[in-house]
Amino acid sequence: MTTAPWRDPALPAATRVDDLLTRMTLEEKTAQLYGVWVGAATDGDGVAPLQREMTADYEWDELITLGLGQLTRSFGTAPVDPALGARALARAQRRITAAGRFGIPAIAHEECLAGFTAWQATAYPVPLAWGAAFDPPLVEELGRRIGRDLRSVGVHQGLAPVLDVVRDPRWGRVEETIGEDPYLVGTVGSAYVRGLESAGVIATLKHFAGYASSAGARNQAPVRAGVRELADVTLPPFEMALREGGARSVMAAYNETDGVPASADPRLLTELLRGDWDFDGTVVADYFGIGFLQTLHRVADTEAEAARLALEAGIDVELPTLKCYGRPLVAAVRAGTVPESLVDRAARRVLLQKCELGMLDEDWTPEPAQEGPVDLDSAANRALARRLAEESVVLLDNPDGVLPLAPGTRMAVVGPRAADALAMLGCYSFPSHVLTHHPEVDLGIAIPTVLDSLRTELPDAKVTFAEGCDVSDPDTSGFEEAVARAAEADVCVAVLGDRAGLFGRGTSGEGCDVTDLELPGVQADLLDALLTTGVPVVLVLLTGRPYALGRWQGRLGAVVQAFFPGEEGGPAVAGVLSGRVNPSGRLPVSVPRVPGGQPWTYLQPPLGLAGEVSNLDPTPLYAFGAGRSYTTFAWDLVSPDTAEIGTDGSYDVTVAVRNTGDRAGTEVVQLYLHDPVASVTRPDVRLIGYQRVELAPGASRRVTFHFHADLSAFTDREGARVVEPGALELRVAASSAEARAVTRLQLTGPVRRLGPDRVLRCETELD
């Protein structure tokens, strides 16, 4: 029997796919351009916006005779035993390959924002906690482990990471982001991509682009960002994750920018992404995003017109349904209103990716990698979750040394987040995302609470507990008991924060935007009541965004911030409180002083800072990059404090860091750029490098930042990315507001225009 060229693994993938396309009908080609959400509910509340309204009707057995592009969330829609789910997915793939003429399987995709969103899978810290850890190698290992778990059950594509840069912390999806700085987001996000891709899973960058810059911090609201904000803040993390991470997919965002929806923007999805950045992977729609061109954006009057706009812009795959790329698209091509060449272009990209995955090979099999039980929450996974959680906890204040807690202390643990396992999890964890619809099903994983963890961590302590209030309910009837427990104790640990949810069902998460940055519900009043006892109060925050804390400045015994630290977050927080863990987390977002002092991030030009032109002071209470330790460090600049280089030159900044305390600790050395004069306004400071430095007591190490002039580049008035001659300051700092040493550089030579080969990263060395 002669093997068709498209089946021959010895031939180049492009040759194989070109041969296959010539054999396929229009219907078979379009079938590769959509996904199907098997088992998705079409009534009641869903796990995606407007899921009920936007889910298309289809008959499965008839549908798969044409083939199928993707299978949507076989594990992430309802609780299913992982081993049974893997076998069910394999059966579905066998049915798809048996039904179609070419036997091409579907790509199975799942959410994996903070772990595989599946029942019994490890719930890791949310991405905002990754940012707080300032540890890309650890996040790369996280991506690798998540990728291996996905592949072990037959999943090929992960819908992560989120590379949106926080612009307004009132936005509900802040917990899904890595932070408010594009360099931090880009370096940490790229590490996650490398890990996921190394496991053979397609990483999907989202949301491309501008989604987090929504007006009024409302989910899916219009974006009114300028050209330079998009070029210098929004886009760099995506470019870095493509160039340095190797991501093979990009998800188009829901938002419009200056009147043009991202899903219908060829300048974004084709000219920039594929032309300027040479991306050759697939672009997928955010869920129902193509249909939204008709129903929400109103730039299309029919589903076929929405399909045309999206295909022309460069979206290859409609997720999670076939509402526009199914029958409406076929009919439009037959009618001549959509060129078949657009279908061919998208189908070729999809099939090339399937070819790379081995899915066009005759010996491809959908069978799970292993027989028997599937462990998606292994001891190794939990150990990694614990380490990342411990590195991400931020000690913001400890003025009188209340922490670490004494082993035998009398402790009142108070607050609505202290004894709730879900307090550890973000909205894209399986328990928060899906199990709220299945209250009869257990969590599937062990999640120690802060209360349980403190009792384990400090077995000799005398611990009492009172909830005090709910997260968001206005009822204050529990205050009296909480204050009584605090008054009887040596120290009160107040565990406050968010409840993650979807579309208004939580205080943080997708569609859970807020009007200001006051703590939810009556939690602020509970904290005030606890302070009246005179007992030192340690505030522990388990949140998905920063909240304004200036109301209690100077009144608290200590402040500890954890951003939804995952299933091992309870022991991690307890370890910081006991002193077993020396905190090393640093803020990936600024903490405001007052609830109305936002929207604000530290990336401000001079007029965005405090000054005489306004009575409002936006200065944060705790700056981006801030965080304390139980030990002390001394810094000494080793390299010269002045230098001259060309606009194409480089310079090494070296600082010696010494642990001057009596216990081991980790310092996070940060490098910021200050550009005194430029042709357009620039942020007063911005992060361009960082390095974690672990030191034993008395030990010292040198950190060298290899600065290249390209890192000073910005978008000029003509829209070109340039390096300008002139003065620069390189500030070695403990946070964006705490410079420890300054090197003054003079850049000489002509203005340089940069291309896609520019230096994106400030490499560091430790010796």
Solvent accessible surface area in square Angstrom, and as a share of the most:
residue,aa,sasa,rsa
1,M,221,0.99
2,T,129,0.75
3,T,60,0.35
4,A,28,0.22
5,P,53,0.33
6,W,14,0.05
7,R,43,0.16
8,D,44,0.23
9,P,95,0.60
10,A,92,0.71
11,L,62,0.31
12,P,86,0.54
13,A,33,0.26
14,A,43,0.33
15,T,62,0.36
16,R,10,0.04
17,V,0,0.00
18,D,61,0.32
19,D,29,0.15
20,L,0,0.00
21,L,23,0.11
22,T,113,0.66
23,R,103,0.38
24,M,16,0.07
25,T,63,0.37
26,L,8,0.04
27,E,49,0.22
28,E,10,0.04
29,K,14,0.06
30,T,2,0.01
31,A,0,0.00
32,Q,1,0.01
33,L,0,0.00
34,Y,6,0.02
35,G,0,0.00
36,V,0,0.00
37,W,11,0.04
38,V,63,0.36
39,G,67,0.64
40,A,17,0.13
41,A,48,0.37
42,T,70,0.41
43,D,102,0.53
44,G,56,0.54
45,D,96,0.50
46,G,16,0.15
47,V,10,0.06
48,A,7,0.06
49,P,17,0.11
50,L,74,0.37
51,Q,8,0.04
52,R,126,0.46
53,E,91,0.41
54,M,6,0.03
55,T,28,0.16
56,A,19,0.15
57,D,130,0.68
58,Y,72,0.27
59,E,93,0.42
60,W,43,0.15
61,D,76,0.40
62,E,108,0.48
63,L,17,0.08
64,I,4,0.02
65,T,66,0.38
66,L,63,0.32
67,G,7,0.06
68,L,0,0.00
69,G,0,0.00
70,Q,6,0.03
71,L,1,0.01
72,T,0,0.00
73,R,2,0.01
74,S,42,0.27
75,F,1,0.00
76,G,0,0.00
77,T,26,0.15
78,A,42,0.33
79,P,32,0.20
80,V,42,0.24
81,D,51,0.27
82,P,3,0.02
83,A,9,0.07
84,L,100,0.50
85,G,6,0.05
86,A,2,0.02
87,R,95,0.35
88,A,41,0.32
89,L,6,0.03
90,A,2,0.02
91,R,127,0.46
92,A,21,0.16
93,Q,3,0.01
94,R,101,0.37
95,R,117,0.43
96,I,1,0.00
97,T,34,0.20
98,A,88,0.68
99,A,39,0.30
100,G,15,0.14
101,R,155,0.56
102,F,26,0.11
103,G,15,0.15
104,I,8,0.04
105,P,1,0.01
106,A,0,0.00
107,I,3,0.01
108,A,3,0.02
109,H,1,0.00
110,E,2,0.01
111,E,8,0.04
112,C,0,0.00
113,L,3,0.01
114,A,7,0.05
115,G,3,0.03
116,F,8,0.04
117,T,2,0.01
118,A,2,0.02
119,W,42,0.15
120,Q,56,0.25
121,A,7,0.05
122,T,3,0.02
123,A,6,0.04
124,Y,7,0.02
125,P,0,0.00
126,V,3,0.01
127,P,1,0.00
128,L,0,0.00
129,A,0,0.00
130,W,0,0.00
131,G,0,0.00
132,A,0,0.00
133,A,0,0.00
134,F,1,0.01
135,D,14,0.07
136,P,22,0.14
137,P,97,0.61
138,L,6,0.03
139,V,0,0.00
140,E,39,0.17
141,E,50,0.22
142,L,0,0.00
143,G,0,0.00
144,R,55,0.20
145,R,59,0.22
146,I,2,0.01
147,G,0,0.00
148,R,126,0.46
149,D,24,0.12
150,L,0,0.00
151,R,84,0.31
152,S,24,0.16
153,V,2,0.01
154,G,18,0.17
155,V,1,0.00
156,H,6,0.02
157,Q,0,0.00
158,G,0,0.00
159,L,0,0.00
160,A,0,0.00
161,P,1,0.00
162,V,1,0.00
163,L,0,0.00
164,D,4,0.02
165,V,5,0.03
166,V,1,0.01
167,R,52,0.19
168,D,12,0.06
169,P,5,0.03
170,R,45,0.16
171,W,2,0.01
172,G,1,0.01
173,R,5,0.02
174,V,1,0.00
175,E,0,0.00
176,E,1,0.00
177,T,0,0.00
178,I,0,0.00
179,G,0,0.00
180,E,3,0.02
181,D,1,0.01
182,P,18,0.11
183,Y,25,0.09
184,L,0,0.00
185,V,0,0.00
186,G,1,0.01
187,T,2,0.01
188,V,0,0.00
189,G,0,0.00
190,S,0,0.00
191,A,0,0.00
192,Y,0,0.00
193,V,0,0.00
194,R,69,0.25
195,G,0,0.00
196,L,0,0.00
197,E,28,0.13
198,S,71,0.46
199,A,21,0.16
200,G,28,0.27
201,V,0,0.00
202,I,0,0.00
203,A,0,0.00
204,T,0,0.00
205,L,0,0.00
206,K,5,0.02
207,H,2,0.01
208,F,1,0.00
209,A,6,0.05
210,G,2,0.02
211,Y,0,0.00
212,A,5,0.04
213,S,18,0.11
214,S,7,0.04
215,A,32,0.25
216,G,51,0.49
217,A,1,0.01
218,R,150,0.55
219,N,26,0.13
220,Q,42,0.18
221,A,4,0.03
222,P,46,0.29
223,V,1,0.00
224,R,179,0.65
225,A,17,0.13
226,G,43,0.42
227,V,104,0.60
228,R,91,0.33
229,E,47,0.21
230,L,38,0.19
231,A,17,0.13
232,D,25,0.13
233,V,17,0.10
234,T,9,0.05
235,L,25,0.12
236,P,27,0.17
237,P,1,0.00
238,F,1,0.00
239,E,6,0.03
240,M,9,0.04
241,A,0,0.00
242,L,22,0.11
243,R,96,0.35
244,E,57,0.26
245,G,8,0.07
246,G,39,0.37
247,A,7,0.06
248,R,54,0.20
249,S,0,0.00
250,V,1,0.00
251,M,3,0.01
252,A,0,0.00
253,A,2,0.01
254,Y,10,0.04
255,N,0,0.00
256,E,46,0.20
257,T,28,0.16
258,D,126,0.65
259,G,48,0.46
260,V,50,0.29
261,P,6,0.04
262,A,4,0.03
263,S,4,0.03
264,A,15,0.12
265,D,21,0.11
266,P,60,0.38
267,R,155,0.57
268,L,22,0.11
269,L,0,0.00
270,T,35,0.21
271,E,101,0.45
272,L,35,0.18
273,L,0,0.00
274,R,32,0.12
275,G,50,0.48
276,D,80,0.42
277,W,33,0.12
278,D,110,0.57
279,F,19,0.08
280,D,125,0.65
281,G,6,0.06
282,T,5,0.03
283,V,0,0.00
284,V,0,0.00
285,A,0,0.00
286,D,12,0.06
287,Y,10,0.04
288,F,2,0.01
289,G,4,0.04
290,I,0,0.00
291,G,1,0.01
292,F,2,0.01
293,L,0,0.00
294,Q,52,0.23
295,T,65,0.38
296,L,88,0.44
297,H,46,0.20
298,R,200,0.73
299,V,65,0.38
300,A,9,0.07
301,D,118,0.61
302,T,63,0.37
303,E,52,0.23
304,A,27,0.21
305,E,49,0.22
306,A,0,0.00
307,A,0,0.00
308,R,58,0.21
309,L,34,0.17
310,A,0,0.00
311,L,2,0.01
312,E,67,0.30
313,A,0,0.00
314,G,1,0.01
315,I,0,0.00
316,D,1,0.00
317,V,2,0.01
318,E,1,0.01
319,L,0,0.00
320,P,0,0.00
321,T,6,0.04
322,L,13,0.07
323,K,45,0.19
324,C,0,0.00
325,Y,0,0.00
326,G,5,0.04
327,R,163,0.59
328,P,32,0.20
329,L,0,0.00
330,V,22,0.13
331,A,61,0.47
332,A,6,0.05
333,V,17,0.10
334,R,153,0.56
335,A,77,0.60
336,G,63,0.61
337,T,88,0.51
338,V,3,0.02
339,P,71,0.45
340,E,71,0.32
341,S,73,0.47
342,L,24,0.12
343,V,0,0.00
344,D,47,0.24
345,R,74,0.27
346,A,1,0.01
347,A,0,0.00
348,R,77,0.28
349,R,37,0.14
350,V,4,0.02
351,L,0,0.00
352,L,36,0.18
353,Q,8,0.04
354,K,0,0.00
355,C,11,0.07
356,E,107,0.48
357,L,37,0.18
358,G,19,0.18
359,M,1,0.00
360,L,0,0.00
361,D,30,0.16
362,E,108,0.48
363,D,121,0.63
364,W,56,0.20
365,T,79,0.46
366,P,26,0.16
367,E,83,0.37
368,P,21,0.13
369,A,89,0.69
370,Q,87,0.39
371,E,144,0.65
372,G,32,0.31
373,P,120,0.76
374,V,19,0.11
375,D,91,0.47
376,L,3,0.02
377,D,27,0.14
378,S,30,0.20
379,A,88,0.68
380,A,43,0.34
381,N,3,0.01
382,R,45,0.17
383,A,64,0.50
384,L,15,0.07
385,A,0,0.00
386,R,78,0.29
387,R,121,0.44
388,L,0,0.00
389,A,0,0.00
390,E,33,0.15
391,E,15,0.07
392,S,1,0.00
393,V,0,0.00
394,V,0,0.00
395,L,1,0.01
396,L,4,0.02
397,D,34,0.18
398,N,28,0.15
399,P,81,0.51
400,D,119,0.62
401,G,48,0.46
402,V,36,0.21
403,L,4,0.02
404,P,55,0.35
405,L,10,0.05
406,A,60,0.47
407,P,91,0.57
408,G,43,0.41
409,T,15,0.09
410,R,117,0.43
411,M,1,0.01
412,A,0,0.00
413,V,0,0.00
414,V,0,0.00
415,G,0,0.00
416,P,7,0.04
417,R,4,0.01
418,A,0,0.00
419,A,48,0.37
420,D,48,0.25
421,A,19,0.15
422,L,54,0.27
423,A,0,0.00
424,M,0,0.00
425,L,2,0.01
426,G,3,0.03
427,C,0,0.00
428,Y,17,0.06
429,S,10,0.06
430,F,7,0.03
431,P,6,0.04
432,S,7,0.05
433,H,0,0.00
434,V,1,0.01
435,L,12,0.06
436,T,82,0.48
437,H,70,0.31
438,H,46,0.20
439,P,117,0.73
440,E,134,0.60
441,V,39,0.23
442,D,98,0.51
443,L,56,0.28
444,G,26,0.25
445,I,19,0.10
446,A,67,0.52
447,I,16,0.08
448,P,42,0.26
449,T,13,0.07
450,V,0,0.00
451,L,11,0.06
452,D,74,0.38
453,S,6,0.04
454,L,0,0.00
455,R,108,0.39
456,T,112,0.65
457,E,40,0.18
458,L,11,0.06
459,P,105,0.66
460,D,103,0.53
461,A,14,0.11
462,K,129,0.54
463,V,25,0.14
464,T,56,0.33
465,F,63,0.26
466,A,4,0.03
467,E,95,0.42
468,G,6,0.05
469,C,10,0.06
470,D,48,0.25
471,V,1,0.00
472,S,53,0.34
473,D,65,0.34
474,P,102,0.64
475,D,78,0.41
476,T,66,0.39
477,S,90,0.58
478,G,25,0.24
479,F,32,0.13
480,E,145,0.65
481,E,94,0.42
482,A,0,0.00
483,V,39,0.22
484,A,38,0.30
485,R,60,0.22
486,A,0,0.00
487,A,60,0.47
488,E,92,0.41
489,A,10,0.08
490,D,65,0.34
491,V,7,0.04
492,C,0,0.00
493,V,0,0.00
494,A,0,0.00
495,V,0,0.00
496,L,0,0.00
497,G,0,0.00
498,D,0,0.00
499,R,74,0.27
500,A,12,0.09
501,G,6,0.06
502,L,3,0.02
503,F,61,0.26
504,G,57,0.55
505,R,99,0.36
506,G,16,0.15
507,T,17,0.10
508,S,1,0.00
509,G,0,0.00
510,E,4,0.02
511,G,21,0.20
512,C,6,0.03
513,D,47,0.24
514,V,41,0.24
515,T,123,0.71
516,D,58,0.30
517,L,0,0.00
518,E,59,0.26
519,L,3,0.02
520,P,17,0.10
521,G,43,0.41
522,V,19,0.11
523,Q,0,0.00
524,A,4,0.03
525,D,66,0.34
526,L,0,0.00
527,L,0,0.00
528,D,35,0.18
529,A,23,0.18
530,L,0,0.00
531,L,27,0.13
532,T,109,0.63
533,T,37,0.21
534,G,68,0.65
535,V,20,0.11
536,P,58,0.37
537,V,0,0.00
538,V,0,0.00
539,L,0,0.00
540,V,0,0.00
541,L,1,0.00
542,L,0,0.00
543,T,0,0.00
544,G,0,0.00
545,R,1,0.00
546,P,0,0.00
547,Y,3,0.01
548,A,3,0.02
549,L,4,0.02
550,G,18,0.17
551,R,103,0.37
552,W,2,0.01
553,Q,103,0.46
554,G,77,0.74
555,R,116,0.42
556,L,15,0.07
557,G,7,0.07
558,A,0,0.00
559,V,5,0.03
560,V,0,0.00
561,Q,1,0.00
562,A,0,0.00
563,F,0,0.00
564,F,0,0.00
565,P,0,0.00
566,G,0,0.00
567,E,0,0.00
568,E,12,0.05
569,G,0,0.00
570,G,0,0.00
571,P,17,0.11
572,A,0,0.00
573,V,0,0.00
574,A,0,0.00
575,G,0,0.00
576,V,0,0.00
577,L,0,0.00
578,S,22,0.14
579,G,10,0.10
580,R,117,0.43
581,V,17,0.10
582,N,22,0.11
583,P,0,0.00
584,S,6,0.04
585,G,0,0.00
586,R,5,0.02
587,L,0,0.00
588,P,0,0.00
589,V,1,0.00
590,S,3,0.02
591,V,1,0.01
592,P,2,0.01
593,R,83,0.30
594,V,74,0.43
595,P,41,0.26
596,G,62,0.60
597,G,19,0.18
598,Q,19,0.08
599,P,75,0.47
600,W,24,0.08
601,T,3,0.01
602,Y,10,0.04
603,L,12,0.06
604,Q,31,0.14
605,P,45,0.28
606,P,89,0.56
607,L,151,0.75
608,G,18,0.17
609,L,64,0.32
610,A,53,0.41
611,G,42,0.41
612,E,182,0.82
613,V,123,0.70
614,S,58,0.38
615,N,144,0.74
616,L,131,0.65
617,D,82,0.43
618,P,27,0.17
619,T,59,0.34
620,P,16,0.10
621,L,24,0.12
622,Y,31,0.12
623,A,15,0.12
624,F,0,0.00
625,G,0,0.00
626,A,20,0.16
627,G,21,0.21
628,R,130,0.48
629,S,25,0.16
630,Y,36,0.14
631,T,11,0.06
632,T,83,0.48
633,F,31,0.13
634,A,27,0.21
635,W,29,0.10
636,D,77,0.40
637,L,49,0.25
638,V,62,0.35
639,S,17,0.11
640,P,89,0.56
641,D,78,0.40
642,T,82,0.48
643,A,27,0.21
644,E,122,0.55
645,I,21,0.11
646,G,25,0.24
647,T,3,0.02
648,D,93,0.48
649,G,18,0.18
650,S,69,0.44
651,Y,35,0.13
652,D,65,0.34
653,V,0,0.00
654,T,17,0.10
655,V,0,0.00
656,A,21,0.16
657,V,0,0.00
658,R,101,0.37
659,N,0,0.00
660,T,68,0.39
661,G,24,0.23
662,D,127,0.66
663,R,68,0.25
664,A,58,0.45
665,G,8,0.08
666,T,14,0.08
667,E,9,0.04
668,V,0,0.00
669,V,0,0.00
670,Q,0,0.00
671,L,0,0.00
672,Y,3,0.01
673,L,5,0.02
674,H,30,0.13
675,D,23,0.12
676,P,63,0.40
677,V,129,0.74
678,A,31,0.24
679,S,45,0.29
680,V,22,0.13
681,T,108,0.63
682,R,30,0.11
683,P,23,0.14
684,D,45,0.24
685,V,11,0.06
686,R,48,0.17
687,L,3,0.01
688,I,2,0.01
689,G,0,0.00
690,Y,20,0.08
691,Q,44,0.19
692,R,24,0.09
693,V,0,0.00
694,E,108,0.49
695,L,6,0.03
696,A,54,0.42
697,P,67,0.42
698,G,56,0.53
699,A,35,0.27
700,S,62,0.40
701,R,88,0.32
702,R,116,0.42
703,V,0,0.00
704,T,17,0.10
705,F,0,0.00
706,H,57,0.26
707,F,0,0.00
708,H,43,0.19
709,A,0,0.00
710,D,9,0.05
711,L,14,0.07
712,S,5,0.03
713,A,11,0.08
714,F,2,0.01
715,T,5,0.03
716,D,17,0.09
717,R,176,0.64
718,E,133,0.60
719,G,45,0.44
720,A,15,0.12
721,R,49,0.18
722,V,2,0.01
723,V,0,0.00
724,E,38,0.17
725,P,58,0.36
726,G,24,0.23
727,A,50,0.39
728,L,7,0.04
729,E,29,0.13
730,L,0,0.00
731,R,55,0.20
732,V,0,0.00
733,A,2,0.02
734,A,12,0.09
735,S,4,0.03
736,S,21,0.13
737,A,83,0.65
738,E,81,0.36
739,A,53,0.41
740,R,98,0.36
741,A,16,0.12
742,V,36,0.21
743,T,1,0.00
744,R,127,0.46
745,L,3,0.02
746,Q,81,0.36
747,L,3,0.01
748,T,53,0.31
749,G,46,0.44
750,P,102,0.64
751,V,85,0.49
752,R,60,0.22
753,R,171,0.62
754,L,25,0.13
755,G,31,0.30
756,P,76,0.48
757,D,123,0.64
758,R,23,0.09
759,V,56,0.32
760,L,19,0.09
761,R,44,0.16
762,C,5,0.03
763,E,97,0.43
764,T,37,0.21
765,E,98,0.44
766,L,55,0.27
767,D,106,0.55
